[in-house]
Amino acid sequence: MKLYRPVGLKELELILTENAYPPRLDWQPIFYPVLNFEYAEQIATQWNLDDEFSGYAGFVTEFEIDDSYVSQFEVQNVGGFLHNELWIPAEELATFNTHIQGFIQLSGAFYGEKYIGKIEHTKSFTDLNSQEQFTFIENWIAQGKDLAILIENDSIAIQINFTRWQNNASNPSILKQIQETWQQLLPERLLGNEN
């Protein structure tokens, strides 16, 4: 079964680092993946873009999970016909993660006006906002350095901010080089809004 989960910036960094959903916070008794992209996008765009805790960004993750395992959780409808989700008790999340098949994908990225794009899990982009990261990449390529090394070292930052760079009409030649190199190195991982 394919499921979706809307998340904010910090949670996404943890997810991409571990290929697992992080433990719930004390005040979060359930983990609720949703059953369709549209509902996840609605949450990501309507709740997260103005939320400081979410980093002023909303992201949609998607993943496949073992049908026989996930069938134990009843579908919950929490509104209109799109608003279907599963309620996974927080204490069950670690087990839930072990039943995810393949990689958790980033299939949607949406940025609010206050989004900065600084990433904690980085080797090259420390304290750089998303635009400064793109400038760093441009300079890296202009200096004849191997883009593959940069992508290997900072795939999380690049994956998180790539759609932002596309939206800002950043240098199309550089974007194309990033996409091509990404496909060679990480063909199993989505880059940008490819849903």
Phi and psi restraints in degrees (value plus and minus 20) as a CYANA .aco file:
   2 LYS   PHI    -114.1   -74.1
   2 LYS   PSI     112.3   152.3
   3 LEU   PHI    -147.6  -107.6
   3 LEU   PSI     143.6   183.6
   4 TYR   PHI    -150.5  -110.5
   4 TYR   PSI     132.3   172.3
   5 ARG   PHI    -164.8  -124.8
   5 ARG   PSI      98.0   138.0
   6 PRO   PHI     -99.5   -59.5
   6 PRO   PSI     117.0   157.0
   7 VAL   PHI    -163.3  -123.3
   7 VAL   PSI     145.1   185.1
   8 GLY   PHI    -114.6   -74.6
   8 GLY   PSI    -196.3  -156.3
   9 LEU   PHI     -81.8   -41.8
   9 LEU   PSI     -74.1   -34.1
  10 LYS   PHI     -83.6   -43.6
  10 LYS   PSI     -61.5   -21.5
  11 GLU   PHI     -83.5   -43.5
  11 GLU   PSI     -59.3   -19.3
  12 LEU   PHI     -82.3   -42.3
  12 LEU   PSI     -62.2   -22.2
  13 GLU   PHI     -76.7   -36.7
  13 GLU   PSI     -64.7   -24.7
  14 LEU   PHI     -84.1   -44.1
  14 LEU   PSI     -61.5   -21.5
  15 ILE   PHI     -82.5   -42.5
  15 ILE   PSI     -68.0   -28.0
  16 LEU   PHI     -88.1   -48.1
  16 LEU   PSI     -50.6   -10.6
  17 THR   PHI     -89.4   -49.4
  17 THR   PSI     -62.3   -22.3
  18 GLU   PHI    -123.9   -83.9
  18 GLU   PSI     -29.7    10.3
  19 ASN   PHI      30.9    70.9
  19 ASN   PSI      24.5    64.5
  20 ALA   PHI    -178.3  -138.3
  20 ALA   PSI     136.0   176.0
  21 TYR   PHI    -103.6   -63.6
  21 TYR   PSI     114.1   154.1
  22 PRO   PHI     -91.4   -51.4
  22 PRO   PSI     138.4   178.4
  23 PRO   PHI     -75.3   -35.3
  23 PRO   PSI     128.5   168.5
  24 ARG   PHI     -91.3   -51.3
  24 ARG   PSI     133.9   173.9
  25 LEU   PHI     -96.4   -56.4
  25 LEU   PSI     143.7   183.7
  26 ASP   PHI     -73.4   -33.4
  26 ASP   PSI     -55.7   -15.7
  27 TRP   PHI    -109.7   -69.7
  27 TRP   PSI     -10.1    29.9
  28 GLN   PHI    -137.6   -97.6
  28 GLN   PSI      70.3   110.3
  29 PRO   PHI     -94.8   -54.8
  29 PRO   PSI     -36.8     3.2
  30 ILE   PHI    -152.4  -112.4
  30 ILE   PSI     135.6   175.6
  31 PHE   PHI    -128.2   -88.2
  31 PHE   PSI     107.4   147.4
  32 TYR   PHI    -146.2  -106.2
  32 TYR   PSI      69.5   109.5
  33 PRO   PHI     -91.4   -51.4
  33 PRO   PSI     131.0   171.0
  34 VAL   PHI    -129.1   -89.1
  34 VAL   PSI     144.4   184.4
  35 LEU   PHI    -113.0   -73.0
  35 LEU   PSI     -26.2    13.8
  36 ASN   PHI    -168.3  -128.3
  36 ASN   PSI     133.6   173.6
  37 PHE   PHI     -82.0   -42.0
  37 PHE   PSI     -60.3   -20.3
  38 GLU   PHI     -80.0   -40.0
  38 GLU   PSI     -62.0   -22.0
  39 TYR   PHI     -87.2   -47.2
  39 TYR   PSI     -63.1   -23.1
  40 ALA   PHI     -82.3   -42.3
  40 ALA   PSI     -61.8   -21.8
  41 GLU   PHI     -83.5   -43.5
  41 GLU   PSI     -60.2   -20.2
  42 GLN   PHI     -78.9   -38.9
  42 GLN   PSI     -66.1   -26.1
  43 ILE   PHI     -85.3   -45.3
  43 ILE   PSI     -66.3   -26.3
  44 ALA   PHI     -80.2   -40.2
  44 ALA   PSI     -57.0   -17.0
  45 THR   PHI    -110.5   -70.5
  45 THR   PSI     -53.6   -13.6
  46 GLN   PHI    -107.7   -67.7
  46 GLN   PSI     -43.9    -3.9
  47 TRP   PHI    -127.7   -87.7
  47 TRP   PSI     -57.8   -17.8
  48 ASN   PHI    -107.7   -67.7
  48 ASN   PSI     -50.2   -10.2
  49 LEU   PHI     -85.5   -45.5
  49 LEU   PSI     -45.5    -5.5
  50 ASP   PHI    -125.9   -85.9
  50 ASP   PSI      -9.9    30.1
  51 ASP   PHI    -123.0   -83.0
  51 ASP   PSI      97.5   137.5
  52 GLU   PHI     -80.5   -40.5
  52 GLU   PSI     -61.5   -21.5
  53 PHE   PHI     -79.1   -39.1
  53 PHE   PSI     -50.2   -10.2
  54 SER   PHI    -107.3   -67.3
  54 SER   PSI     -18.9    21.1
  55 GLY   PHI      55.1    95.1
  55 GLY   PSI       0.3    40.3
  56 TYR   PHI      37.4    77.4
  56 TYR   PSI      15.3    55.3
  57 ALA   PHI    -168.7  -128.7
  57 ALA   PSI     129.9   169.9
  58 GLY   PHI    -145.7  -105.7
  58 GLY   PSI     115.2   155.2
  59 PHE   PHI    -147.2  -107.2
  59 PHE   PSI     126.4   166.4
  60 VAL   PHI    -130.1   -90.1
  60 VAL   PSI     101.8   141.8
  61 THR   PHI    -123.2   -83.2
  61 THR   PSI     132.7   172.7
  62 GLU   PHI    -158.5  -118.5
  62 GLU   PSI     133.1   173.1
  63 PHE   PHI    -180.4  -140.4
  63 PHE   PSI     137.7   177.7
  64 GLU   PHI    -118.9   -78.9
  64 GLU   PSI     121.1   161.1
  65 ILE   PHI    -154.8  -114.8
  65 ILE   PSI     129.0   169.0
  66 ASP   PHI     -75.1   -35.1
  66 ASP   PSI     100.0   140.0
  67 ASP   PHI     -79.1   -39.1
  67 ASP   PSI     -63.4   -23.4
  68 SER   PHI     -84.9   -44.9
  68 SER   PSI     -53.8   -13.8
  69 TYR   PHI     -92.7   -52.7
  69 TYR   PSI     -69.5   -29.5
  70 VAL   PHI     -92.7   -52.7
  70 VAL   PSI     -37.3     2.7
  71 SER   PHI     -84.1   -44.1
  71 SER   PSI     -35.5     4.5
  72 GLN   PHI     -92.8   -52.8
  72 GLN   PSI     -34.3     5.7
  73 PHE   PHI    -120.9   -80.9
  73 PHE   PSI     105.2   145.2
  74 GLU   PHI     -96.4   -56.4
  74 GLU   PSI     119.4   159.4
  75 VAL   PHI     -88.9   -48.9
  75 VAL   PSI     111.6   151.6
  76 GLN   PHI    -130.7   -90.7
  76 GLN   PSI     108.5   148.5
  77 ASN   PHI    -118.7   -78.7
  77 ASN   PSI     105.4   145.4
  78 VAL   PHI    -138.8   -98.8
  78 VAL   PSI       4.7    44.7
  79 GLY   PHI     148.9   188.9
  79 GLY   PSI    -142.6  -102.6
  80 GLY   PHI     -97.5   -57.5
  80 GLY   PSI    -195.5  -155.5
  81 PHE   PHI     -83.6   -43.6
  81 PHE   PSI     -42.8    -2.8
  82 LEU   PHI    -101.0   -61.0
  82 LEU   PSI     -40.1    -0.1
  83 HIS   PHI    -108.0   -68.0
  83 HIS   PSI      42.9    82.9
  84 ASN   PHI    -130.0   -90.0
  84 ASN   PSI     116.0   156.0
  85 GLU   PHI    -169.5  -129.5
  85 GLU   PSI     146.5   186.5
  86 LEU   PHI    -126.5   -86.5
  86 LEU   PSI     125.6   165.6
  87 TRP   PHI    -129.9   -89.9
  87 TRP   PSI      87.8   127.8
  88 ILE   PHI    -122.6   -82.6
  88 ILE   PSI      99.1   139.1
  89 PRO   PHI     -76.5   -36.5
  89 PRO   PSI     120.7   160.7
  90 ALA   PHI     -72.8   -32.8
  90 ALA   PSI     -58.5   -18.5
  91 GLU   PHI     -91.4   -51.4
  91 GLU   PSI     -30.5     9.5
  92 GLU   PHI    -116.2   -76.2
  92 GLU   PSI     -27.4    12.6
  93 LEU   PHI     -82.0   -42.0
  93 LEU   PSI     -60.4   -20.4
  94 ALA   PHI     -79.9   -39.9
  94 ALA   PSI     -62.3   -22.3
  95 THR   PHI     -87.5   -47.5
  95 THR   PSI     -62.9   -22.9
  96 PHE   PHI     -73.1   -33.1
  96 PHE   PSI     -66.3   -26.3
  97 ASN   PHI     -78.1   -38.1
  97 ASN   PSI     -54.5   -14.5
  98 THR   PHI     -90.8   -50.8
  98 THR   PSI     -34.4     5.6
  99 HIS   PHI    -117.8   -77.8
  99 HIS   PSI     -19.7    20.3
 100 ILE   PHI     -91.2   -51.2
 100 ILE   PSI     113.7   153.7
 101 GLN   PHI    -122.3   -82.3
 101 GLN   PSI     102.0   142.0
 102 GLY   PHI      57.2    97.2
 102 GLY   PSI    -172.5  -132.5
 103 PHE   PHI    -113.0   -73.0
 103 PHE   PSI     125.5   165.5
 104 ILE   PHI     -94.3   -54.3
 104 ILE   PSI     105.0   145.0
 105 GLN   PHI    -120.5   -80.5
 105 GLN   PSI     129.4   169.4
 106 LEU   PHI    -115.8   -75.8
 106 LEU   PSI      85.5   125.5
 107 SER   PHI    -128.9   -88.9
 107 SER   PSI     -23.6    16.4
 108 GLY   PHI    -176.6  -136.6
 108 GLY   PSI     116.0   156.0
 109 ALA   PHI    -156.1  -116.1
 109 ALA   PSI     109.1   149.1
 110 PHE   PHI    -157.0  -117.0
 110 PHE   PSI     115.7   155.7
 111 TYR   PHI    -144.7  -104.7
 111 TYR   PSI     112.6   152.6
 112 GLY   PHI    -103.1   -63.1
 112 GLY   PSI     152.2   192.2
 113 GLU   PHI     -81.8   -41.8
 113 GLU   PSI     -50.0   -10.0
 114 LYS   PHI    -112.7   -72.7
 114 LYS   PSI     -13.7    26.3
 115 TYR   PHI     -84.3   -44.3
 115 TYR   PSI     113.5   153.5
 116 ILE   PHI    -127.1   -87.1
 116 ILE   PSI     -63.5   -23.5
 117 GLY   PHI      69.1   109.1
 117 GLY   PSI      -3.9    36.1
 118 LYS   PHI     -92.9   -52.9
 118 LYS   PSI     114.7   154.7
 119 ILE   PHI    -135.0   -95.0
 119 ILE   PSI     113.9   153.9
 120 GLU   PHI     -96.8   -56.8
 120 GLU   PSI     -60.4   -20.4
 121 HIS   PHI    -108.0   -68.0
 121 HIS   PSI      62.3   102.3
 122 THR   PHI    -166.8  -126.8
 122 THR   PSI     132.2   172.2
 123 LYS   PHI    -125.0   -85.0
 123 LYS   PSI     -55.9   -15.9
 124 SER   PHI    -127.3   -87.3
 124 SER   PSI     -39.8     0.2
 125 PHE   PHI    -126.8   -86.8
 125 PHE   PSI       3.8    43.8
 126 THR   PHI     -74.9   -34.9
 126 THR   PSI     107.2   147.2
 127 ASP   PHI      44.0    84.0
 127 ASP   PSI      -5.2    34.8
 128 LEU   PHI    -119.8   -79.8
 128 LEU   PSI     114.8   154.8
 129 ASN   PHI     -97.1   -57.1
 129 ASN   PSI     157.3   197.3
 130 SER   PHI     -81.2   -41.2
 130 SER   PSI     -59.2   -19.2
 131 GLN   PHI     -89.9   -49.9
 131 GLN   PSI     -58.3   -18.3
 132 GLU   PHI     -85.4   -45.4
 132 GLU   PSI     -53.1   -13.1
 133 GLN   PHI     -83.5   -43.5
 133 GLN   PSI     -62.9   -22.9
 134 PHE   PHI     -85.0   -45.0
 134 PHE   PSI     -61.5   -21.5
 135 THR   PHI     -80.9   -40.9
 135 THR   PSI     -60.4   -20.4
 136 PHE   PHI     -77.8   -37.8
 136 PHE   PSI     -64.5   -24.5
 137 ILE   PHI     -84.2   -44.2
 137 ILE   PSI     -64.0   -24.0
 138 GLU   PHI     -76.8   -36.8
 138 GLU   PSI     -66.2   -26.2
 139 ASN   PHI     -85.8   -45.8
 139 ASN   PSI     -59.5   -19.5
 140 TRP   PHI     -76.8   -36.8
 140 TRP   PSI     -68.5   -28.5
 141 ILE   PHI     -87.5   -47.5
 141 ILE   PSI     -62.2   -22.2
 142 ALA   PHI     -80.5   -40.5
 142 ALA   PSI     -50.1   -10.1
 143 GLN   PHI    -103.1   -63.1
 143 GLN   PSI     -17.8    22.2
 144 GLY   PHI      57.2    97.2
 144 GLY   PSI      -2.7    37.3
 145 LYS   PHI     -99.7   -59.7
 145 LYS   PSI     136.6   176.6
 146 ASP   PHI     -95.2   -55.2
 146 ASP   PSI      92.9   132.9
 147 LEU   PHI     -81.5   -41.5
 147 LEU   PSI     -51.2   -11.2
 148 ALA   PHI     -80.2   -40.2
 148 ALA   PSI     -57.9   -17.9
 149 ILE   PHI     -83.8   -43.8
 149 ILE   PSI     -63.7   -23.7
 150 LEU   PHI     -84.1   -44.1
 150 LEU   PSI     -62.6   -22.6
 151 ILE   PHI     -85.7   -45.7
 151 ILE   PSI     -62.0   -22.0
 152 GLU   PHI     -80.5   -40.5
 152 GLU   PSI     -60.7   -20.7
 153 ASN   PHI     -96.6   -56.6
 153 ASN   PSI     -50.9   -10.9
 154 ASP   PHI    -152.6  -112.6
 154 ASP   PSI      21.2    61.2
 155 SER   PHI     -81.7   -41.7
 155 SER   PSI     -54.5   -14.5
 156 ILE   PHI     -85.5   -45.5
 156 ILE   PSI     -69.5   -29.5
 157 ALA   PHI     -81.3   -41.3
 157 ALA   PSI     -62.7   -22.7
 158 ILE   PHI     -85.7   -45.7
 158 ILE   PSI     -62.9   -22.9
 159 GLN   PHI     -83.8   -43.8
 159 GLN   PSI     -61.3   -21.3
 160 ILE   PHI     -88.1   -48.1
 160 ILE   PSI     -59.4   -19.4
 161 ASN   PHI    -120.6   -80.6
 161 ASN   PSI     -23.7    16.3
 162 PHE   PHI     -78.8   -38.8
 162 PHE   PSI     -65.9   -25.9
 163 THR   PHI     -83.7   -43.7
 163 THR   PSI     -54.7   -14.7
 164 ARG   PHI     -80.1   -40.1
 164 ARG   PSI     -65.2   -25.2
 165 TRP   PHI     -84.5   -44.5
 165 TRP   PSI     -58.8   -18.8
 166 GLN   PHI     -82.3   -42.3
 166 GLN   PSI     -65.5   -25.5
 167 ASN   PHI     -83.0   -43.0
 167 ASN   PSI     -52.2   -12.2
 168 ASN   PHI    -106.3   -66.3
 168 ASN   PSI     -10.9    29.1
 169 ALA   PHI      33.3    73.3
 169 ALA   PSI      24.2    64.2
 170 SER   PHI     -85.8   -45.8
 170 SER   PSI     148.1   188.1
 171 ASN   PHI     -65.0   -25.0
 171 ASN   PSI      90.1   130.1
 172 PRO   PHI     -82.4   -42.4
 172 PRO   PSI     -51.9   -11.9
 173 SER   PHI     -84.6   -44.6
 173 SER   PSI     -62.0   -22.0
 174 ILE   PHI     -88.1   -48.1
 174 ILE   PSI     -62.8   -22.8
 175 LEU   PHI     -78.5   -38.5
 175 LEU   PSI     -62.1   -22.1
 176 LYS   PHI     -84.1   -44.1
 176 LYS   PSI     -62.2   -22.2
 177 GLN   PHI     -82.8   -42.8
 177 GLN   PSI     -60.3   -20.3
 178 ILE   PHI     -82.2   -42.2
 178 ILE   PSI     -68.0   -28.0
 179 GLN   PHI     -79.5   -39.5
 179 GLN   PSI     -66.0   -26.0
 180 GLU   PHI     -85.2   -45.2
 180 GLU   PSI     -63.2   -23.2
 181 THR   PHI     -87.9   -47.9
 181 THR   PSI     -59.9   -19.9
 182 TRP   PHI     -77.7   -37.7
 182 TRP   PSI     -67.5   -27.5
 183 GLN   PHI     -80.8   -40.8
 183 GLN   PSI     -54.9   -14.9
 184 GLN   PHI     -90.2   -50.2
 184 GLN   PSI     -60.0   -20.0
 185 LEU   PHI    -105.9   -65.9
 185 LEU   PSI     -61.7   -21.7
 186 LEU   PHI    -151.8  -111.8
 186 LEU   PSI      37.7    77.7
 187 PRO   PHI     -83.1   -43.1
 187 PRO   PSI     -39.7     0.3
 188 GLU   PHI    -105.2   -65.2
 188 GLU   PSI     -22.8    17.2
 189 ARG   PHI    -134.1   -94.1
 189 ARG   PSI     111.6   151.6
 190 LEU   PHI     -89.8   -49.8
 190 LEU   PSI     127.0   167.0
 191 LEU   PHI    -149.9  -109.9
 191 LEU   PSI     100.3   140.3
 192 GLY   PHI      62.2   102.2
 192 GLY   PSI    -199.0  -159.0
 193 ASN   PHI     -98.3   -58.3
 193 ASN   PSI      64.6   104.6
 194 GLU   PHI    -119.9   -79.9
 194 GLU   PSI     -14.0    26.0
